[in-house]
Every structure is written in C-alpha cells, then in structure tokens.
Amino acid sequence: MPDAFVAACALVLVLEGLLPLVAPRVWRDTFRRMTELSDGQLRFIGLTSLLTGTAVLLIFHA
C-alpha cells in the first residue's frame, strides 16, 4: 500500500508539471484566473475533481 501511495503522488507531480513545461503562458493565465474565483467555486471544483477521480478509480480498479 505505501508503494502505491508513493507512486500515485509521483504521478500527480508528473501530471501537474506537464502544463507549465509545455505551455507556461496558458498555465500562468489559468492559475491567475483560479485565484480570482470565490471560495465556493473553488470548493465545487475540488469536489468535482475528487468525485471524478474516485469514480475513475472504482471503475478501473474493480
């Protein structure tokens, strides 16, 4: 289990690093727009991401 967690964290870092590497201007503009969102909007994005990730894990891991 710890190995899978470390691998998952490493994969997150790889995926998070792709956009700034490939398109730094797009990443910067997107990040700037994200900082302008309200707390409720950010929470909704976080919840949607969490639920989508959980659904994908359940579908493909089962």
Beta strands, then each sheet from edge to edge (+ up, - down):
end
